[in-house]
Amino acid sequence: MFPRVRDPRAIASTLYNRAEMGVMMDRAPFSGEVAWITGSTRGIGRAVAVELARHGAAVAVHGRVSRDDAEAVREEISRLGGRSMTVLGDTCVPADVERMGEEIEASLGPVGILVNNAVYALCKPFLDYTDQEWRDQLLYKGFAYYLTARRVLPRMLARGGGVVINILSTTGLRDGAGELAYATTNGAAIALTRGLAAEFGGQGIRVCGVALTWADNAFDPANPDHRAWLSRFPLGRVTRVEEVAATVAFLSSPAASGITGAIVPVDAGFLCR
């Protein structure tokens, strides 16, 4: 159906503009929409922020503490002709989430697309975790994703629709040995994703998850321990952050209007083995 293309951004652009999709869209499917991407000062979150801005969204760039990092992303968005703002705060803290939501609404308008991405993964043997480390891991997705969704959903309902995309790890779908706290918080986020999709689908809200195993921003090809994992990936490489961003953009767009509750692996085939 689609031509062979290597650039993930070209793939996304192709998806947005092909009549064969059954949904006719222009080159700015997110024009007039406000997107809040948590943890968007680097890596996957940054790629998502830039991709959504590229297709017309006004973007709230979020970081926990570094305004300089957020401003660097905003400069990239500005070069694309997009609108953006910076919000700083801890997505695990209810007061911070409420304040950030108010700042976004005052500057850009109500959030129509929420991408939950902010996370911290701690890998260690199960018996080596401290109680506080385990709690902290559960907070980042099991609690923070709940807080941000709870903040934006009333406004989405008032507008008659919206999209929530949760960035997940395949650890929540497989054994997760060696990173069990991270696997547990991802399992909670997967349950949250499906539950929200079921509860709010009839009110115009779509909720999906994008699950990955290893992205290139965290992969060091010069590290033999990293390279040893490549045989586990059918594509012979790890996922590129641009591929995650293109998938998020598609799932957020009208072209994916029939998709909700889906957990989409963008994992270079890791779950196949």
C-alpha positions as CSV (number, residue, x, y, z in Angstrom):
1,M,0.0,0.0,0.0
2,F,2.8,2.4,0.9
3,P,6.1,3.0,-0.8
4,R,9.3,1.7,0.8
5,V,10.8,4.5,2.8
6,R,13.6,4.5,5.4
7,D,13.1,7.7,7.2
8,P,10.5,7.2,10.0
9,R,9.3,10.8,9.6
10,A,8.7,10.1,6.0
11,I,6.6,7.1,7.0
12,A,4.5,9.3,9.3
13,S,4.1,11.9,6.6
14,T,3.0,9.1,4.2
15,L,0.4,7.8,6.7
16,Y,-1.0,11.2,7.1
17,N,-1.5,11.9,3.4
18,R,-2.6,8.7,1.7
19,A,-6.2,8.4,0.7
20,E,-5.8,4.6,1.0
21,M,-6.0,5.1,4.8
22,G,-9.7,5.7,4.4
23,V,-9.3,9.1,6.3
24,M,-8.4,12.2,4.3
25,M,-6.0,14.4,6.2
26,D,-4.0,17.5,5.5
27,R,-0.3,18.1,6.3
28,A,-1.2,19.5,9.7
29,P,-3.5,17.0,11.4
30,F,-2.8,18.5,14.8
31,S,-3.5,22.1,13.9
32,G,-5.3,23.8,16.8
33,E,-4.4,21.0,19.2
34,V,-2.4,21.3,22.3
35,A,0.0,18.4,23.2
36,W,1.6,17.9,26.6
37,I,4.5,15.5,26.4
38,T,6.0,14.6,29.8
39,G,9.7,14.0,30.0
40,S,10.3,15.7,26.6
41,T,13.7,17.4,27.1
42,R,15.6,14.5,25.6
43,G,15.4,11.1,24.0
44,I,12.0,9.7,23.1
45,G,10.0,12.6,24.6
46,R,12.0,15.1,22.7
47,A,11.5,13.2,19.4
48,V,7.7,13.0,20.1
49,A,7.5,16.8,20.9
50,V,9.2,17.7,17.7
51,E,7.2,15.3,15.6
52,L,3.8,16.5,16.9
53,A,5.0,20.1,16.4
54,R,6.0,19.3,12.9
55,H,2.4,18.4,12.2
56,G,0.8,21.4,13.7
57,A,0.4,20.8,17.5
58,A,1.2,23.5,20.0
59,V,3.5,21.7,22.4
60,A,4.1,21.9,26.2
61,V,7.7,20.7,26.6
62,H,8.1,19.2,30.1
63,G,11.2,18.6,32.2
64,R,11.6,18.0,35.9
65,V,14.2,20.7,36.7
66,S,16.2,21.8,33.6
67,R,14.8,24.8,31.9
68,D,17.8,25.0,29.6
69,D,17.1,21.5,28.2
70,A,13.5,22.4,27.6
71,E,14.4,25.6,25.9
72,A,16.7,23.7,23.5
73,V,13.7,21.6,22.4
74,R,11.6,24.8,22.1
75,E,14.2,26.3,19.8
76,E,14.0,23.2,17.6
77,I,10.2,23.5,17.5
78,S,10.5,27.3,16.7
79,R,12.7,26.5,13.7
80,L,9.8,24.4,12.4
81,G,7.4,27.3,12.8
82,G,5.6,25.8,15.8
83,R,4.3,27.1,19.1
84,S,5.5,25.8,22.4
85,M,6.1,26.5,26.1
86,T,8.1,25.1,28.9
87,V,6.6,23.5,32.1
88,L,8.8,22.2,34.9
89,G,7.8,20.0,37.7
90,D,7.6,16.4,39.1
91,T,4.8,14.4,37.5
92,C,4.8,12.2,40.7
93,V,3.7,15.3,42.8
94,P,0.0,16.2,42.6
95,A,0.5,19.9,43.2
96,D,3.1,20.1,40.5
97,V,0.8,18.3,38.0
98,E,-2.1,20.7,38.8
99,R,0.2,23.7,38.5
100,M,1.6,22.6,35.2
101,G,-1.9,21.9,33.8
102,E,-2.9,25.4,34.7
103,E,0.2,26.9,33.1
104,I,-0.4,25.0,29.9
105,E,-4.1,26.1,29.7
106,A,-3.2,29.7,30.4
107,S,-0.5,29.8,27.7
108,L,-1.6,27.4,25.0
109,G,-5.1,26.2,25.8
110,P,-6.7,22.9,27.0
111,V,-4.7,19.8,26.3
112,G,-6.1,17.6,23.6
113,I,-3.2,15.2,23.4
114,L,-1.3,13.9,26.4
115,V,1.8,11.8,26.0
116,N,3.0,10.2,29.2
117,N,6.7,9.5,28.9
118,A,8.6,10.8,32.0
119,V,10.2,7.8,33.7
120,Y,13.2,6.5,35.6
121,A,14.1,2.9,35.2
122,L,16.2,1.1,37.9
123,C,17.6,-2.3,37.0
124,K,18.8,-4.5,39.8
125,P,18.1,-7.9,41.3
126,F,14.8,-8.2,43.2
127,L,16.3,-8.9,46.6
128,D,18.6,-5.8,46.3
129,Y,15.8,-3.2,46.1
130,T,15.3,-1.0,49.1
131,D,11.7,-0.3,50.0
132,Q,12.1,3.3,48.9
133,E,13.5,2.3,45.5
134,W,10.6,0.0,44.9
135,R,8.1,2.8,45.8
136,D,9.9,5.3,43.6
137,Q,9.7,2.9,40.6
138,L,6.0,2.4,41.1
139,L,5.4,6.1,41.3
140,Y,6.8,7.0,37.9
141,K,4.2,5.2,35.8
142,G,1.8,3.6,38.2
143,F,1.0,6.9,39.9
144,A,2.4,9.7,37.7
145,Y,0.5,8.5,34.6
146,Y,-2.7,8.5,36.7
147,L,-2.1,12.0,37.9
148,T,-1.6,13.6,34.5
149,A,-4.5,11.7,32.9
150,R,-6.8,12.7,35.8
151,R,-5.7,16.4,35.2
152,V,-6.5,16.5,31.5
153,L,-9.5,14.2,31.2
154,P,-12.1,16.6,32.5
155,R,-11.1,19.2,29.9
156,M,-11.0,16.6,27.2
157,L,-14.5,15.4,28.1
158,A,-15.8,19.0,28.1
159,R,-14.4,19.4,24.5
160,G,-15.9,16.1,23.4
161,G,-12.7,14.2,22.8
162,G,-9.0,13.8,23.3
163,V,-6.1,11.3,23.1
164,V,-3.8,9.9,25.8
165,I,-0.7,7.9,24.7
166,N,1.3,6.1,27.4
167,I,4.9,5.3,26.6
168,L,5.5,1.8,28.0
169,S,8.2,-0.9,28.3
170,T,7.8,-4.4,27.1
171,T,8.9,-5.5,30.6
172,G,5.3,-5.1,31.5
173,L,4.4,-7.8,28.9
174,R,7.3,-10.3,29.5
175,D,9.3,-11.6,32.4
176,G,11.1,-8.4,33.5
177,A,13.8,-10.3,35.4
178,G,16.5,-8.0,36.7
179,E,14.2,-5.0,36.5
180,L,11.1,-6.2,38.3
181,A,10.1,-2.9,39.9
182,Y,10.2,-1.3,36.4
183,A,8.2,-4.2,35.0
184,T,5.6,-3.8,37.8
185,T,5.1,-0.1,37.2
186,N,4.7,-0.8,33.5
187,G,2.2,-3.5,34.2
188,A,0.2,-1.0,36.2
189,A,0.4,1.6,33.3
190,I,-0.7,-1.1,30.8
191,A,-3.8,-1.8,33.0
192,L,-4.4,1.9,33.3
193,T,-4.2,2.3,29.5
194,R,-6.7,-0.4,28.8
195,G,-9.0,0.6,31.6
196,L,-9.2,4.3,30.6
197,A,-9.8,3.3,27.0
198,A,-12.8,1.1,28.1
199,E,-14.2,3.7,30.5
200,F,-14.0,6.8,28.3
201,G,-14.2,5.5,24.8
202,G,-17.9,6.3,24.5
203,Q,-17.1,9.9,25.4
204,G,-14.7,10.5,22.6
205,I,-11.4,9.7,24.4
206,R,-8.9,7.3,22.9
207,V,-6.1,5.8,25.0
208,C,-3.3,3.7,23.6
209,G,0.2,2.6,24.7
210,V,3.5,2.4,22.8
211,A,5.8,-0.3,24.1
212,L,9.5,-0.5,23.4
213,T,12.4,-2.5,24.7
214,W,15.5,-0.5,23.9
215,A,15.8,2.8,22.0
216,D,18.9,4.1,20.3
217,N,19.3,7.0,22.6
218,A,20.2,4.6,25.4
219,F,22.1,2.1,23.3
220,D,25.9,2.3,22.9
221,P,27.1,0.3,19.9
222,A,30.7,0.5,21.2
223,N,29.7,-1.4,24.4
224,P,30.1,-5.2,23.9
225,D,27.5,-5.9,26.6
226,H,25.0,-3.8,24.6
227,R,25.9,-5.4,21.2
228,A,25.4,-8.8,22.7
229,W,21.7,-8.1,22.9
230,L,21.3,-7.4,19.2
231,S,20.7,-11.1,18.3
232,R,17.5,-10.9,20.4
233,F,16.0,-8.3,18.0
234,P,14.7,-9.7,14.7
235,L,15.6,-6.4,13.0
236,G,19.2,-6.7,14.1
237,R,19.1,-3.3,15.9
238,V,17.2,-1.5,18.6
239,T,14.3,0.9,18.0
240,R,15.0,4.4,16.8
241,V,13.5,7.3,18.8
242,E,12.1,8.7,15.6
243,E,10.2,5.4,15.0
244,V,8.5,5.8,18.4
245,A,7.7,9.4,17.7
246,A,6.1,8.5,14.3
247,T,4.0,5.8,15.9
248,V,2.8,8.2,18.7
249,A,1.9,10.8,16.0
250,F,-0.1,8.2,14.0
251,L,-2.0,7.0,17.1
252,S,-2.7,10.5,18.1
253,S,-4.1,11.5,14.7
254,P,-7.5,11.2,13.1
255,A,-6.1,8.4,10.9
256,A,-6.1,6.2,14.0
257,S,-9.7,7.1,15.0
258,G,-10.7,3.4,15.2
259,I,-7.8,2.5,17.6
260,T,-8.1,2.6,21.3
261,G,-6.9,0.3,24.2
262,A,-4.1,-1.0,21.9
263,I,-0.6,-1.6,23.3
264,V,1.5,-1.2,20.2
265,P,5.1,-2.7,20.3
266,V,7.7,-0.6,18.6
267,D,10.5,-2.9,19.7
268,A,12.4,-4.0,16.6
269,G,10.6,-7.4,17.0
270,F,11.9,-8.2,20.5
271,L,8.6,-9.7,21.7
272,C,8.7,-12.2,18.8
273,R,11.5,-14.2,20.5
